Amino acid sequence: MNKARIQYADRLIQQAKSEVKKRDFRLAWKQMEEAHIFSQPFARLHFYVHWEMLILALRERSYREVFGQILRLIVAVPGYQLSVSPYRGEECNIRTHYRGV
């Protein structure tokens, strides 16, 4: 299951990048938000999703979102190290939110 979640989140990130190339920021954000949900149990992937969200916010010139993503990136590593993340060390039941994954 973990491998499937990682692959699905990665696929969503790639789809979001494709939407950015088409300048469809709304759909790109939707893809990134879903990737964010699936990445939360995995520290590196979660950090990477926030990094990609920062890049998306910069491309869209959404400076409020840029600020928010920078804060999340700063907090992400210490949060996982200190076990502050709600998903660290426990199984996240994502199937209740998304069927078929």
N, C-alpha and C positions, 0 to 999 in steps of 0.2 A: 504493500500500500504506500509506503513512504516513497519508493522509487516512482510510482505512478503520480503521486502528488508533485514531486520535483519536476518530472517530465511535463506534466500539465502546466505548471506555473511557468516553466521555460517556454513552452509553446505559446502561452498567453503573452509573454514578454515579446516574443518574436512577432506575433500578430500586431501588438501595439506599435512596435517599430515600423511595421508595414503601413499601418494607418497614419502614422506621423508623416511618412513619405508622401502620402496622399493628402496631407493637411487636414485629416479628419481627427481633430484633437478630442472631440467628444467620445468617439468610439475608442480611441487610444486610451483615454482615461478609464473607460469602462473595463477594458482588457487589463490595464495595470491594477485597478482596484481588485479585480478577481484574482489576479496573480498574487497580490498582497495577501489576500485571505489564505491562499494555499501555501504561501511561503512562510507564514508565521512560526511554525514549529521548527524551522531550520535557520539558524542564525545567519550563515553566510548568504543564503538565498534571500532571506528577508532584507538584509542590508543591501544586497544587489538590487532588489525591487525598489527600495527607497532611492537608491542612486539613479536608477532609470526614471523614476518619478521626478527626481530633481532635474534631470536633463529634459524631460518632457515639459516641466513647468518653465524652464529657461527658454525653450523653443517657442512656447506659447506666450512668453513674457508675462506670466502670471506670478508677479513678485511676492504676493502674499503666500502662494503655494511654495515658491522657492524658499522663503523663510521657514515655513512649516517643515519642509523636507530636510533642510539643513539641521533644524533642531532634532528631528527624528534620527538623522544619521549620527549626530553627536551622542544621543542618548542610547542608541541601539547597542553598541558594543558593551558599555558598562552595564546596561540592563540585562543582557544575557549573562555576563560574567557574574553578576550579583543575584542571578535567578529572579529578577524582577519581572521578566517576561511571563505573561500568563500561560504560555504554551511550553515553556522549557521543561523538559523531562516528563511530559505527560502527553498522552495521545489526544489529538484534537479531532472531534467528530465532525468533519466537514461534510460528510454525506447527508447530514440533516439539512444542509443549506443547498447543496448542489447534487442532483441525482445523476447517475451514470458515470461517475468518475471513480 
